[in-house]
Amino acid sequence: MEAANTGHDVIASPFSHLYFDLGDPRDTKLVYEYEPVPEELPAEQARRILGPGAPAWNQPQQQADGMIFPRLPALSEVGWTGKDGRNFDSFVARSKTHHKRLALLGVKFPRDWALGGPGTRIGGWKPADLTADKVTLEWDVSECVREPGTREVALLYTKGEHGVALEWAALLEDGKETARDTHPGWTGFGKSNFVYTLPLAERKPGAKYTVKAGIDCHQGRDSTGDVFIRRQEPAEAVN
């Protein structure tokens, strides 16, 4: 806004909403609700806002699609449709067909949280849980695992001076590990790769299911967050 007020043309790329090398690529709602032209900006200066732009810095080719999509269609609609003409529910409904087409083209991207909601909160973490530079935390998910299928677990920082590095997440059946997803992630002011995918081929009746996660908090332990789980729905075919 400062640049527009001083007579410069502006491409709006706020770190909080539109840095596609960071954040949760599944969070199209955050992108869709961004308004590049602030309401308080006078009309003369508002003309200087050329539109939104989303950098995706330092993304290797094999990872780029998974960070850019499905957020890019949301950004496109923000760019070509005024605030009064946008409706998120309508966008979500139309996105289902668009996502199918992208999949047919071979674009690999994570499932949009908007197509099924963020899932069920199974717990979280707080500073008192981070008792060493590296900790393993565990949450009971028995009520959320009532049938076979693949689950997605998201670890979302909410407050505190420090983010935490994520190392792995695993699904356990009566204390025995049945699935593990190992990849580096980060959840803090910026978020990256913080969703873990855990398949379950067969559910054992009466078993206790838990999720464990490896967390590296050596940079600081003033961190609080929530952990969500949801079932990954199979992709639908394009009619």
N, C-alpha and C positions, 0 to 999 in steps of 0.2 A: 504494500500500500504506500509506503514511503517513496518508492521509486516512481509510482504513478503520480503522486502528489508533486513530484519535482519535474514532471514532464517527460518521463521515460516510458517507453513501451515495456510491458511486463508479460512474461510467461510465468504463471503461478505454479510453483513446484514446492509446496511446503513439506518439510521433513516429516511432519506428523501424519500426513495423509498420502503423499504421492511419491515417496522414495520406494520404488518397487524392488530395490535390492534388499530392503528391510521389511519388517512387518509380516503380517500373516497374509499370504497370497489368497487365502480363502475368504478374506474379509472384504467382500465387494460393497457391503453396506457403508463402511467407513469411507470408501472412495466415492460412492454414489452420492452421499450426503454432503460432500465437500462443495462449497460455493466459491468459485474463483473471484467473483466480484463482490466485495464486502458491501453490505447495505448502506453503511455510513459514507461510502465514497461518493462524492459529487459526480454528476453525470459527465462533466468535462473530463475528469480524471478517470472515470470508469471506462471511457473509450480506450484508455491506454492498456487495459487488461486484454491481451490478445487471446488468452485461453489458458487451460491447464496443460501441464507437461509432467511426465513421470520418468525421472532418471532410473536406470537400473545398472548401477556402477559395478564393475568387476565381476560380472556373472559369467562363468564358463558356459560355453554353448550348450553342453548337456544339461545344464541347470536352469538356463534362462527362461525357457517356456514355463517351468514350474513356479517361477517367481512373478512372471508378467501376467499369466493367465490364472484364474478367470477375472483378474482386476481390470484388464485392458478394455473389455467391452463396457464396463461401468464408467471408466474414464472417458471413453468415446462419447457416451450419452451425455455426460456432464459437459463436454465440450460443444456439442452441437444442439443441445436442448436447454432452454432457459429454465430457471428454477421453478417457475410456475407450471411448466409443462412436464416436469419429471415426477414419476410415481414409482417408488421402490418396489411395491408389490407387483405392479405391471412389469417392471424390468425383470424381476425374478421369474415370473411366468414365461416371459419371452426368452430368457436365458437358457431354459431347459433345452429348447430346440437348437439354440446356438452352440451350446456345449456339446451336443451330439455331433454336430457338423465338425467342430474342432477335433473331436475324438476320431472321426472318420478320416480326417486329414493327417492323423498321426501326431497331433499336438498333445503332449503329455503334461497334464496340469492337475493340481489337487482339487478335490470337490469343494464347491462353494459352500461355506457355512450357511448361507441363506437358503439353500435347498435342503432343508431339514433341521435347521436350528443348531445352536452351539452344543447341544447334548445335555447330559446330566452332570451336575457338579458332584464329584466323588470325594472332595477334600481340598487340601491346599498345603501351603507351607507358610511359616512365619519365622522371624529371627530365632526364636527359641528352638526351632527344629534343626537349625543349621549349626550343629555342634562341633564341626570340624571343617577343614578346607574342602573335603570331599565327603558327601553323605549319600546314603541310600534311603529313600523314603518309600513307604508302602501304604496303599489304600485298598479297602475292601470294595470290590465291584460285583459281588455275587448277585445283587439285585438288578444289576444292569446287564448281566450275562445270562440270559434265560434260554438262549438258543445258539447254535453254531453260527459262525460268520466272522467277518473281519471288523475289529473295533479300531477307532481312531482316538487317541488320547492327546489332548492339548494341555500344555502347561503354560499358563498365562500370568505373567508378572502383573501386579496391581499397584503396589506402592513400595516405597523405601528408597534409600540412597543407592542401593546396589542391585544390579541385575544378576542373574546366575547363568552359568554355562550348563548345558544339558549334554549328557554323554550317551545315554541309552534309556530304553524303557522295556519292560518285560511283563508278560501275562503269566501268572502262576495258577496252577490247579492243585489245591490241597498242598501248597508249599513247593510244588515241583514246577519248574519253568517249562512252559509249553510254546512260548513264542517270544522273540526278542527282536527289537529294532535298534540297531546301533548306528547312530550318525550324530555328528556334532550339531548342537543347536544353541540358541541364545534367547533368553526371555528377560527383557529389561525395558529401558526407555525405547530402544529399538528391539524388534523381535525378528528372529530368523530360524527357520527349520525347527519349530518347536512342536510339531505334530508328529506323533509316532503311531505306526500302523502295526496292529497285532492280530493275526488271524487265529481262529479257533476252528479246527475241522470237525470236532465232535464234542458235545457238552456231556459231562459226566453228571448224572443225577445226584443231587445232594452234596456236590462238591463245593468247597469254598474257593472263590476266585478272587485274586488280588492283582493289583498292578504295582510294580516297583519301578523306580526311576533313579538313575545315577545323576547327582547334581554336584557341580564344582562351584564352590562359593569362596574360593581363595582370595578373590578381589574385595570381598566384604560380605558381611552376613546380615546387613539391614535390608532384608528383602521379604516381601509378602506376595503370595500369589494363589491362584485358584487352579484346580485340575478338573478337566471335563472329559467325559467319555461319551462316544456315540457310535452307533452301528454304521458301518460304511455300506451304503446301498449300492447294489450292482447297477452298472450303466444300462440305460434303456436304449433300445434300438431306434433309429430314425425311421419314421414312416415314409 
